[in-house]
Amino acid sequence: MAQQNTISPYSAFGIGEVQSQGFALNSEMGGLGLALRPNSNLNPMNPASLSALSVTSFEAGVNGSAMFLSDNTLSQEHFTSTMSYLSLGFPIKEGFAVSGGLLPYSFQGYEISQNFNWSSDGDSLNYSVNHNGSGGLNRFYINFGVKVAKGLSVGATGSSVFGTLNQKRDLIFEDDYLLNRRDNSSYHVSDYTYDFGVQYQMDLEDKQLTFGATYSPQANLSADNEGAIYTYDIVSGLAGGEGFVLESVRDTFKVFGSSTNGLVLPKSYGLGLAMEKEDHWLISGEYDFKEWSQLSLFGLSNPQLSNASQYKIGMWWIPNIQDVHNYLKTIQYRAGFNYNTGYLSVSALGSEGPQTEITDMSVSIGFGLPIKRSKTTANLGVQFGKRGTMDSGLIQEKYIKFHVAFTFNDKWFTKRKID
């Protein structure tokens, strides 16, 4: 409830601004992870990768974002921060591990104002329309990965998606004798989804080549919608030497509520390939596709939503993990690139012009810093990106996202050799 999450006007569409479902290692490599098989980190992008986990891993991180919004006439800057994820995973036996965690799924947070003037035969009317949105969805998941044959691993994830999306629209008149109008609506979501993953790894001399794939079927989630439409006055005055502003409800037009399989999340799939030399370097690329045009709330699809494709390239490199004299050579250096065709195709607010795809492109760098005399790694990363355009009266977002995360490792379920 206390988090400030986004101010993006594009979060007004669908279920809000959809968040990456990866951790620090994934984010610092362009958001990829379908073909990664770390043995001491958790990789929620593909549950099949858990079969490579050899130690207990607890991961936690926080995110911050500096966003710069601009169109052809106005600009705005804002900083937000949030807890990004908590997760715990451990191997049950060699080739079989489980994990669970909590992370955000989408954020909604926007305030948009439109000013209008109507005139006819010497009469004029000034009014404004204010759009507001808040809230978001979260995801709690449990998954497992198991090695079923030489080089072949499979995995599955069960997730609980829950949260509330609040939307409000106000029609406010400058003239005191006219009543203002408010349309208020809240969507509450709580239900389960499933997805599946597979990985196949083969040895090429002293390197490993890994293929990864995931699939998430369409999910029909239980949701309820409640709200009201009413008119109100804005009353201002002085009390105790201080000014005040109050809203006085005058008449309620409609109160409504419904409960059904109200949110349809679309299916998605992804394919990835990685080449790795253990403890030295890794390079990977992947593609994923999400059918966002099929998302609907209470049977209503959104014409602004479109299918999205993502292209990702990432790598990490460790100069010399065994070097005890030069700490810089033991750091894992990470970098990545991400291009997203975007799940929105919109025109400017109040415009009848052609729709424009809202693409998103970013580069990221990061570091995995081993902490001496402990089984802990500090993860530091930053991402630079651009989303949207200033053409056709739209808004462009430039952002700098950074995160601080920690990976804690330990050995569980190890039998004593000497009693």
N, C-alpha and C positions, 0 to 999 in steps of 0.2 A: 504493500500500500504506500510505502514511503518513497518508492523509487521514481526518479524522473527518467523517462525512457526514450522518448522521441518528440520532435516538434515537426516532423516531416508532413507537409500537406498531402503527400501521396499515401499516408497511412489512413486516409479517409475511405479508401476503397477496400472492398473485400473484408478480410479479417485483420487488416492493418499491415504494418511493415513486418514481413516475415523474416525471422532471424536465422542465421546459420546454426546448424545443429552440431557443429564441431567444437573441439576444445582448443587449447593453446597451440598444440602441435599442428592441428589442421588449419587454424586461422593463419598461422605464420607461413604456411605453404600454399596460400591462395584458396584455402577452404576445401582442399581435396582430402581424400582418406579412404576411398573405396579399395585401393590396392595396397594400403599400408598394413604392415604386420609388426608393430612394436612389441617387444617382450617386457617392457617395464612401464609403458604408457597405455592409457585407455583410448580407444579409437571408436567413438559412437557412430561414426559414419558407416561402418560395416560390422555387424555383430560377429561375422565369421572370423574377424581378426582376433577375437578373444582367445581362440585356440592357441595363439602364440604367447599369451601372457604367462610369465614364469614366476612373478612375484605379486604380492598384494599391492594394489595401487589405489591411493586416495588422491583425488584431484579437486582443486577449488580455484576459482579465479574471479576477478572483478574487471569490468570494462569501463572505459571512458570514451566519450566521443565529442569532438568539436565540430560543429556543423555550420556551414556558411551558405545561406540561401540568397538567391538573387534572381531578379528578372530584369527587364529593360529599364526599370525606373527605381526599384526599391531593393534593399539588401537587409539581411538580418543575420546575426551571429548568436550561437547558443551552445552551451556545454551541458551534456547529460552524463550520468554515471549510473551503473547498476551492478548488482551481483550477477555474474554471468552463469556460473554452474557449480554444482557440487556432485561428486560421483565417487563410488567405491566399487572396486572389482577385485576378484581374487581367483586363482586357479583351484579347482577341486582336485584335479590330478593332471598329469601331463597330457596336454592336448584337449583339456576341457576346463572352461572357466565361465564365471557368471559376473555380471555387474549391474548396477542400478544407479540412477541419478536424477537430478532435477535441473531443468534449464528452461529459459523462456522460449516460447514458440512464435509469438507475434506481439508487437507493440502498436498501440493506437494512441496518438496524442497530437492534436492539431487545433489551431484557432485561426479561422479565416473570416474576414469581414468584407462585405460588398456594400458600397454606398450607391444609392440611386436617387434620381430626381425625375419626377413626372410633372408635366405641365400641360394644361389645355384651357383655351379661352381665358387666359389671364390667371387661372388658378394653378398653384404648384403644390407639390407634396414631396417632402424629403424623407427618406427612410433608409434603413440599413438591414441587411440580412447577415447574421452571424452564425457560423458553423463551428461547432466544438465537438471534439471526440477525446475519449480517454479509455484507459484500461488495456487489456490484452489477454492473451492465452498463454498458459504454461504447460509444460510437459514433464510428467514423471514416468520413468521407464525402467523396465527390468529386461535384460537380454542375456543370451548365452551363445557361446561358440564352441564347436566341437570338431576335432579332426576325425574324419570318417574313413580316410584312406590315405595312402602316401601322397603328400602334396595337396590333398583336397580337404577343405574345411567348409562347414556350413554354419549358419547362425540365424537366430530369430529374435525379434524385439517386440515386446508388448508395452504399449504406452497408454497412460491416462492423460487425456487432453482436457484442461479445465480452465475456467476464467470467465471474465465479464467484459463485454464491449459496450461502452456508453456513448450515445450519440445525442446531440441536442442542436436544434436550429431555432433561432429567434428572429422574428420580424419586429423591428423596433421603429416607431414613428417619432419624428421630432415634435409633432404637435401633441400637446397634452390631452386634447379631447379625443384622441384616437387610442384604442386599446392595443397593446402589443400582443403578439401571439408566440407561443412556444410549443414546439413538437419535441417531446422527450421520449427516448427509447433505450432500453437496455436488453442485451442478449446475454444469457447465461448458458455456458457450455460445460458439459461434463460427460465424458464417455471414453471408449477405448479404441485404439487402432493397433494394427500389426504391420510389420514389415520383415523382409527376409534378405539374407545375404549369402554369398558364396565366394570363396577364394580358391585359386589353384596356384601353387608355387612349384617351380622347377629349378634345378641347379644348372648353371652354365659355368663350368669350371669353378672359379672362386667367387662367383656372383649368383644372385637369385633373381629370377624373373617371376613376377606375381601378377596374375589377372584377377580382378575383382568385379563383382556385379551385385546390385541391390534392386529390390522391387517392393514398392508399397502399393497395395490395392486401394481402390476407392473406398472411403470410409463414410458411413452415414451416422453422424453423431447426434445424440440426444441434446436438445437445446430448448430453452423457453424464452419467450419474448414478452416483455411487459413495458407499458409506457402510458403516456397521456398527452392530450392536446388541450391547451387551455389559454385563456387570455388573462392579461395582468396589467396593472399600473406600476409605474416606478415613482415612488414617493421619496422626496429628499427634504431635509430640514436640519435643525440644530437641536441638540439635547446635551445639557451640561457643558455648553461651550464647544462641543465637538459636532462636526457634521456627520450625517448618516444618510444612507440610501437603502430603502426597503422595497421589496416587491410585494404587491398586494394582488392575490389571485381574485379575478372577478367572475369568471365563468369557465366551466370545464366542458369542452365539446365531446371528448371521447376518452374513455379509459379502456385499455385493451390488454389482453394477455393470451398466450398460447403456448403449448408444450407438445413437441413432436420430435421426430428425427430431423431437426431443423437445419443442421449444418452438414453439407456434403463436402468433404475434403477430397481433392482429386488424386488420381493415381500418379505414380512417378516411377522412374527407373534410372539407373546410372551404370556406366561401364568405366573401368579404370585399368591402367597398366603401369607397373613400376619395375625399375631395375635397381638392385641394391648390392653394394659390397659391404658386408656386415662391419659395423663400427667404423666405416670410412665415409661412405656417401650413398645417397639415394636420389633418383630423379623419377618423377611420376607425372602422368597426364591423365585427365579423365573428362568425361562428358556426362551430364545428367539432364533429364527432361521431366518437366512437371506440367500436367494438363490443367493449368489454372482456369482455363475457360469453362471448365465443368464445375467450378466451385459455386455453391448456391446457399442462400440463407432463406429458410422457410419457403422453398420452391422458387425463389426469385434469383435468377442468374444476373450477373453484372456485365453489361456489354463492354465495360472498360477493361475487364480481365481477359488476358490472352495467354496462350501457352508459352512457356519459357524454357530456353535452353541455356545451359551454363558450360563454359569451356575453361578448364583449369590446368595450370602447369605449376609444379612446385619441386623443390629440392632441399636436401640438407647435406651438410658436409662437416666432418670432424677431422681436423689436421692430424692429430695423434692422441687417441684416447688414453694411451698408456704413459704419456709424458708426465713425470712427477715434478719436473723443474719449471716448466712453462705452462701456467694455467690456461693461457689463451688458446693453446693447442688442444685442450680438452673440451672446449666449448662446442656445442652443436650449433652451427650457423644455418639459418633457414631463410628461404625466400620463395615467393610465389606470385602468380598473376592470375586474375579472374576476370572473365568477361561474361556478363549476363544479359541476354536479350530482353530481360524484364518481363514481368507478368502484367504490366499495365500498358494500355494504349488509350490515351486520353486527349481531349482538347481543353483549352483554357476554360476556367469556371465561367459559366454563363455564355459560352461561345458556341456557335453552331458550325465551327470550322472543322476541317478534317482531323482525325485522331493521329497522334504521334506516339510511337513506341518510346517508353521510358527505360532506356538502357542503363546499365551499371557496369563500370569498369574500375578495377583497383589493382594496386600492387602492394605487397606486404613483405616485411622482413622481421626476423625474430632471432632470439638466442635461447638455447637451453643451457643454463648455467648450473653445473654440478656444485653442490655445497660440500666442501671437504669435511671428512669425518662424519658424514651422515648419508643416509640413503634418500636424499632430497634433491630435487632439481627445481630451480627457479626459472620460470619462463617469462621473458619480456618480449613484447612484440608491438609493432605499429603498422597501420594500414592506411594508405592514401588512396582516395577514390573520388569518382565523379559520377553523379546520377542525374538523369534528366537533361533538359536543354532550355535555353532562353528563347528559342524560336517559337513563333505562333502564340506568344503571350504566356508561355509556360514558365516553370520555375526550375532552375538548376541548383543542385545540391553538391557542394564540394565538402568532403569530410576527412577528418583525421581521427582514426580510431586506434586506441591503444589498450593494452591489457597487461595485467600482472597476475600470474598464476603460479601455483606450486603443485608439484607432484611428489607425494610421499610414498616411499616403497618399504615393504617389510616382507618377511617370510612367515606364512601361516601354514598350519597343518603339516609341519615338518616333524617326522618321528625322531626321537632322540636316538643317537648312535651309542652314547654312553650314559648309563643311568647311575 
